[in-house]
Amino acid sequence: MARNRTIYANEVLMVSPSATGLQSLNYDGGPRSLLRQIKRTQSINYSWNINRSDVNQFGNLARIDTVVLEPPTVNLDFTYLLTDGKNEHLLGFDNTEGSDFLHKDFMSDVDGRNFYIYTTEEGKDAAPSTIAKIEAQTEANKHVVALGNCYVTNYSVSAAVGGIPTANVSAEAFNIQSSPGTAGGNPAIHPTGGNQMSSSYKIPSEYISTGAGVHALLPGDIDLNIGDTALLSLLADGAQSSASHIQSVSIDVPLSRTTLNRLGNPFGYSKVLDTPITANISISAILADKKSTEKSLFTELSEDSKSDITVAFRKPNVKGSRQGDKAVAFTFNDIQLISESYGMSIGDNRSVDYSFTAVLGGSSSDKGVMKMAASGVYEQIQVFETGVATDTRNRESATNMVGYGCAAAANNEFLVIGASGFPTNGEEKGCAYIYKNNKGFYTQIMQTSGESAHRQANLTVPTDTLPAASNAYHTNFGASVAVSPENLIAIGMPNSAQDGAVAIYEPNLDKTAFSINTVVFDSTNSIKYGESIAFDKTVSGDGTQFLAIGSPNKTSAGGGTGDVGAVYVSRGNVAEGVNAFSEAVLLNKDADFLGPGPLSSPGAQAGSSVAIHEGVIVAGAPYWSGAPFNAIATDGENQTTSGAAIVWAARDGDGSAFAHWDIVSVLTGVGGHWGTTAGASQNAALGTDVDIFKNTIVVGAPSGKYDGVIQGAVLVYTGYNPNSVIDKPEHWNWATTLTASDGVGGDRFGSSVSMPNSSTIIIGSPRQVGVGLASVYVFTGAGSSWTQTQKITYSGASSSDVYGHYDNSLAATQKEIFVGGDEGTPENVIRYRI
């Protein structure tokens, strides 16, 4: 039956990260589509135009032909409610705290993005509440209009009294096409060949939704910090009693582009940004007070004064206006007032309009920088699986899983995922997958097991340290992984022929491949060297990069007591290139330390987890059983192995020698010793995973007993230095204990933990008994005050899937979470972004 009409409820706007690149992860046009929804859309308009020239000749009154001499024009503009910065990220802008809004990748983008306008059948919502409802709709009644090679040409934000803050985006494209169903050919034009791409796209049902987070921001929750920048009147921020009564504010960033053409290409081969880029900020207000001091336009011309402006939008809060956390904040520095316009008529208030401009430069110049900081809720943005065409065969049989997702680590440029069970000759050789961030999405660039092709020519290590195709040995390469701030990648192989080793990779100049720079190892038998690894989250001022290495099965001195565990530290310099990392130094555990129980606890497995920040190392010893535990185990369960976390600090020297590191604390959470009221059973397996950020340490205790059941917990410790506020913290005290709001026995809450910044703690709960779906919990706060703000569950999870089970399988960056589920089918890693 013919459609009567199309209304807003029938359409959804989606965008892909690249026009000419893959529109799906691993399989082109396959199940992992990279298309994502622009949420809270309010309007969508598009058009196209072909400029044709007539061909005439003497002897004919009418034209004999028409030809196209200029590239066609395709225009798109849309508006959406400003919420949490997720849309801006999908458009290519950078809203990471402290980063330049106009990211270098956006500035140098040569092929643009594709936009897709998906239309469902009449009378149905395009974004119903569940995936099942989307897929139940008739495919034949669905339709997609696709625009290829779209370049954003204008971005603006407006907010006014009585209105919802709104963003407006304009874009120009090279091509537009219409296709029935939810799949079709890539609409993009290849920038060099001038032909349409042969790849395909698929509208992903799992990323069509109403969108999580705040539904809309409100004008009453806007903060403006604009200082005293006006010439004739007082224009101050809202905290001052004499401030102008601001009615509206708008931000406009023109991003006009010029189409570059050449012979043999009818579409143009790129659209480049016109520079300089001048941002405009306009503020309208009801006039308050005039200046109390004399100022004139003449002196303003000579002073050439500049200032900073911040426009912050806060989340709605029941406590009242401007009481919520910041959702979005725009900051401009080096901005100038260019005009003031005053008006009033009978019956009106005296009003004033202020206009400011900023010529945008790069963040490195610190002049005219525009920044956007955003914070919302974590939403699923990408699912990683094995399967690109260049992969080695990843299974010996259909039921033999490879451990993909047993470990994950990332920074803003690279992601590495371990698959420690990857088989060769029937043995678990292991491998790792390396992904590069390409315009907001990670795509695979390399698969490695440490083979000779990936080693530098001058690398000298025993031949059996790294796995080889002929090496039938349970190496478990990829059981642990780490990524440094300077894009080094470390991969652990705790069962190598040298009884554990760590390979440190460095990128090539264009960051398209990695080679092994150094291999560190300890030939002591069966110590699981490299079971856990972590780079320091900060490179020291002289360019030193530390790498902490856990060895949980290390014996005590002299080889007497087994599985005591140990931690090693290696260091390299990255100030000018990457120097080879040093041989790892074994850190002392039995130094003179005034704490409970002997540190060399039999079976403690210190180093089962490690983390390091600013020269402070914390290592988990989940089976530690110091003397105090035996004394307080009176709950009838004979719980004597509560666990602990050991803290070292580099207090002397450069950290390259044994004597440079001292134990400064052993964290146990035991009542009467470390400030808690918890007994041993409440902190069981404390140290299964650990993390640190500045003066906060988080320690997982997944077997912790709370409310009479073993649901798990995470203990938070804060540190200080009594002698200095700038030196490394040396005294650590228990601050609080975190548990899941809906926790039940057997959840194993705290199996994995991550702390990407000073105000966020991420916790894995892999079992979720009774619910059947593994989850990740997000807590925000500081010190002893932390609040659970979100529970995240993978939309495609089944009751048999286990996410965040291993301490290495959870990773987080400033705005993203990566969690592996290597016991599900298929094995995968889920990426969430806030």
Salt bridges, closest charged atoms under 4 A:
ASP54 OD1 - ARG63 NH1 3.03
ASP84 OD2 - LYS39 NZ 2.85
ASP94 OD2 - HIS103 NE2 3.98
ASP105 OD2 - HIS103 ND1 3.69
ASP105 OD1 - LYS104 NZ 3.98
ASP109 OD2 - ARG113 NH1 3.97
ASP109 OD1 - LYS439 NZ 3.02
ASP111 OD1 - LYS439 NZ 2.97
GLU121 OE2 - LYS124 NZ 3.87
GLU172 OE1 - LYS271 NZ 3.29
ASP223 OD2 - ARG314 NE 2.77
ASP223 OD1 - ARG322 NH1 2.98
ASP228 OD1 - LYS291 NZ 2.40
ASP304 OD2 - LYS306 NZ 3.06
GLU379 OE2 - LYS39 NZ 2.63
GLU379 OE2 - LYS86 NZ 3.01
GLU385 OE2 - ARG32 NH2 2.62
GLU413 OE1 - LYS511 NZ 3.18
GLU427 OE1 - HIS474 NE2 2.79
GLU451 OE2 - HIS454 ND1 3.39
ASP522 OD2 - LYS554 NZ 3.90
GLU614 OE2 - HIS613 NE2 3.99
GLU614 OE2 - LYS694 NZ 2.94
GLU637 OE2 - LYS705 NZ 2.42
ASP654 OD2 - ARG571 NH2 3.90
ASP654 OD1 - HIS660 ND1 3.42
ASP662 OD2 - ARG651 NH2 3.17
ASP691 OD1 - LYS537 NZ 2.92
GLU730 OE1 - ARG651 NH1 3.00
ASP742 OD2 - LYS791 NZ 2.60
GLU816 OE2 - ARG831 NH2 2.40
GLU816 OE2 - ARG833 NH1 3.05
GLU823 OE2 - HIS805 NE2 3.99
